[in-house]
Amino acid sequence: MFWLFLLMIAVGCTRVSVVNASNGDSPELMENIGTNVDCTSAKVCINSMVGSQNTTLMHFPSGVNLNDSSLVNATSIWLHFLPVPLQSLLVYEFNNTDAADARAIADTLTLTINTAFQTTFTWNSTRTSDSIANVTYTGPGKANLTEYTEWLMPRCLASDLRGFSLTFLPMTRLGANLIVTASKDSGGFEWGYMMMTTHLTWIPVGSNSHKIDILDLLNVDSLEPSPYALTPEGTYSSMVMLIISSNETVLYAGCEPGLINPPTQFRGWMYQLLTPQPP
């Protein structure tokens, strides 16, 4: 489930939870880049994500104790950093916890999160639905999100992680937001961590052919997988996914590099037409 939900992040720019699960055949790290192009509105949403359950590769900054017994029913802690004048967000989700207890637990942990993440979050709201409680805090946006991301990355990521995490700083220079999460199953303490940058932009309008340049959207010259994304089968769990939708028929023109062609070519794009196309 952990890897499944990380893959879901790669294909959309909406918030999703990362659910923990163990799989001995999984790589230590999963990294994905997801790009959604809406030809009807000319809108493009791109995100770059890395996630792991290995705390030597990914973790919250020191000083945040996520193994405290009070967090046994916590399922996710989600931080979203935005540039000024927008506000940053901190959201907790608890299972089988009433509103008062969820607020009290979140208030205590937020004290250390404020210090560790160098942000002042204050309580905003507490909501419950069925057996789920959400506690939301807001904080000031970052005056220089690139500088903040550069400060935070070595406090959350292994120094030799490389791979898709090298897109984070270039993307923030284009105005991308930064998201950091820790998630697990209720009743345990096997946390999984995720860091992601997400950016919204546009493509030129017109009825002619359009080129979607992934490297340009990421603001990098090249892209390569992290050594920790190597699977036991000898492949990499590093995927770049491009989804193009329109209220009119979209025709495939070509791609660079070319389409995969096993057994002679295993690196490249794989093309699939969804029929009927989504609205």
PEJO-V315295 format. One record per residue. N is the residue number from 1. RES is the residue in three letters. OMEGA is omega as a letter, one per 30 degrees, with the letter a starting at -180 (999 if undefined). NEAR is the number of other ideal C-beta (glycine too) atoms within 12 Angstrom. Layout:
N|RES|OMEGA|NEAR + N|RES|OMEGA|NEAR
This chain:
1|MET|a|23 + 2|PHE|a|36 + 3|TRP|l|33 + 4|LEU|a|22 + 5|PHE|l|30 + 6|LEU|l|45 + 7|LEU|l|27 + 8|MET|l|27 + 9|ILE|a|41 + 10|ALA|a|38 + 11|VAL|l|28 + 12|GLY|l|25 + 13|CYS|l|32 + 14|THR|l|18 + 15|ARG|l|26 + 16|VAL|l|29 + 17|SER|l|34 + 18|VAL|a|42 + 19|VAL|a|32 + 20|ASN|l|34 + 21|ALA|a|22 + 22|SER|l|17 + 23|ASN|a|20 + 24|GLY|a|10 + 25|ASP|a|13 + 26|SER|l|28 + 27|PRO|l|33 + 28|GLU|a|33 + 29|LEU|l|40 + 30|MET|l|44 + 31|GLU|a|46 + 32|ASN|l|40 + 33|ILE|a|42 + 34|GLY|l|35 + 35|THR|l|37 + 36|ASN|l|32 + 37|VAL|l|32 + 38|ASP|a|29 + 39|CYS|a|29 + 40|THR|a|17 + 41|SER|a|17 + 42|ALA|a|21 + 43|LYS|l|21 + 44|VAL|l|33 + 45|CYS|a|33 + 46|ILE|l|45 + 47|ASN|l|44 + 48|SER|a|48 + 49|MET|l|49 + 50|VAL|a|47 + 51|GLY|a|51 + 52|SER|l|40 + 53|GLN|l|36 + 54|ASN|a|26 + 55|THR|l|23 + 56|THR|l|17 + 57|LEU|a|31 + 58|MET|a|41 + 59|HIS|l|32 + 60|PHE|l|34 + 61|PRO|a|28 + 62|SER|a|16 + 63|GLY|l|17 + 64|VAL|a|30 + 65|ASN|l|22 + 66|LEU|l|35 + 67|ASN|l|19 + 68|ASP|a|18 + 69|SER|a|14 + 70|SER|a|21 + 71|LEU|a|35 + 72|VAL|a|22 + 73|ASN|l|28 + 74|ALA|l|41 + 75|THR|l|38 + 76|SER|l|38 + 77|ILE|a|43 + 78|TRP|l|36 + 79|LEU|a|43 + 80|HIS|a|36 + 81|PHE|a|41 + 82|LEU|l|30 + 83|PRO|l|26 + 84|VAL|g|15 + 85|PRO|a|10 + 86|LEU|l|18 + 87|GLN|l|23 + 88|SER|a|36 + 89|LEU|l|32 + 90|LEU|a|42 + 91|VAL|l|38 + 92|TYR|l|45 + 93|GLU|a|38 + 94|PHE|l|37 + 95|ASN|l|29 + 96|ASN|l|18 + 97|THR|a|30 + 98|ASP|a|18 + 99|ALA|a|22 + 100|ALA|l|15 + 101|ASP|l|24 + 102|ALA|l|34 + 103|ARG|a|26 + 104|ALA|l|21 + 105|ILE|a|29 + 106|ALA|l|40 + 107|ASP|a|23 + 108|THR|a|23 + 109|LEU|a|34 + 110|THR|l|31 + 111|LEU|l|23 + 112|THR|l|25 + 113|ILE|l|34 + 114|ASN|a|26 + 115|THR|a|18 + 116|ALA|a|28 + 117|PHE|l|37 + 118|GLN|l|22 + 119|THR|l|34 + 120|THR|l|20 + 121|PHE|l|34 + 122|THR|a|22 + 123|TRP|l|24 + 124|ASN|a|21 + 125|SER|l|20 + 126|THR|a|27 + 127|ARG|l|18 + 128|THR|l|21 + 129|SER|a|12 + 130|ASP|a|11 + 131|SER|a|17 + 132|ILE|l|25 + 133|ALA|l|32 + 134|ASN|l|32 + 135|VAL|a|38 + 136|THR|l|29 + 137|TYR|l|33 + 138|THR|l|24 + 139|GLY|a|29 + 140|PRO|l|25 + 141|GLY|a|22 + 142|LYS|l|32 + 143|ALA|l|16 + 144|ASN|a|17 + 145|LEU|l|34 + 146|THR|l|26 + 147|GLU|l|18 + 148|TYR|l|32 + 149|THR|l|36 + 150|GLU|l|22 + 151|TRP|a|23 + 152|LEU|a|32 + 153|MET|l|29 + 154|PRO|l|20 + 155|ARG|a|24 + 156|CYS|a|38 + 157|LEU|l|38 + 158|ALA|a|26 + 159|SER|a|13 + 160|ASP|a|15 + 161|LEU|l|32 + 162|ARG|l|25 + 163|GLY|a|40 + 164|PHE|l|43 + 165|SER|l|47 + 166|LEU|l|30 + 167|THR|a|45 + 168|PHE|a|44 + 169|LEU|l|29 + 170|PRO|l|28 + 171|MET|l|38 + 172|THR|l|34 + 173|ARG|l|21 + 174|LEU|l|26 + 175|GLY|a|22 + 176|ALA|l|35 + 177|ASN|a|36 + 178|LEU|l|44 + 179|ILE|l|44 + 180|VAL|a|43 + 181|THR|l|44 + 182|ALA|a|45 + 183|SER|l|43 + 184|LYS|l|36 + 185|ASP|l|27 + 186|SER|l|24 + 187|GLY|l|17 + 188|GLY|a|23 + 189|PHE|l|24 + 190|GLU|a|27 + 191|TRP|l|34 + 192|GLY|a|44 + 193|TYR|l|42 + 194|MET|l|52 + 195|MET|a|51 + 196|MET|l|47 + 197|THR|a|46 + 198|THR|a|41 + 199|HIS|l|36 + 200|LEU|l|26 + 201|THR|a|28 + 202|TRP|l|18 + 203|ILE|l|28 + 204|PRO|l|15 + 205|VAL|l|13 + 206|GLY|a|9 + 207|SER|a|13 + 208|ASN|l|11 + 209|SER|l|14 + 210|HIS|l|24 + 211|LYS|l|19 + 212|ILE|a|33 + 213|ASP|a|21 + 214|ILE|a|31 + 215|LEU|l|23 + 216|ASP|l|22 + 217|LEU|l|35 + 218|LEU|a|35 + 219|ASN|l|27 + 220|VAL|l|27 + 221|ASP|a|13 + 222|SER|a|16 + 223|LEU|l|30 + 224|GLU|a|20 + 225|PRO|l|29 + 226|SER|l|35 + 227|PRO|a|21 + 228|TYR|l|32 + 229|ALA|l|34 + 230|LEU|a|20 + 231|THR|l|23 + 232|PRO|a|14 + 233|GLU|l|11 + 234|GLY|l|10 + 235|THR|a|16 + 236|TYR|l|27 + 237|SER|a|34 + 238|SER|a|35 + 239|MET|l|32 + 240|VAL|a|35 + 241|MET|l|29 + 242|LEU|l|30 + 243|ILE|l|29 + 244|ILE|a|32 + 245|SER|a|27 + 246|SER|l|23 + 247|ASN|l|13 + 248|GLU|a|13 + 249|THR|l|15 + 250|VAL|a|26 + 251|LEU|l|16 + 252|TYR|a|19 + 253|ALA|a|13 + 254|GLY|a|15 + 255|CYS|l|19 + 256|GLU|f|13 + 257|PRO|a|17 + 258|GLY|l|15 + 259|LEU|l|18 + 260|ILE|a|17 + 261|ASN|l|14 + 262|PRO|g|10 + 263|PRO|a|6 + 264|THR|a|10 + 265|GLN|a|13 + 266|PHE|l|17 + 267|ARG|l|19 + 268|GLY|a|17 + 269|TRP|l|22 + 270|MET|a|20 + 271|TYR|l|20 + 272|GLN|l|14 + 273|LEU|l|15 + 274|LEU|a|15 + 275|THR|f|8 + 276|PRO|l|10 + 277|GLN|l|20 + 278|PRO|l|17 + 279|PRO|999|10
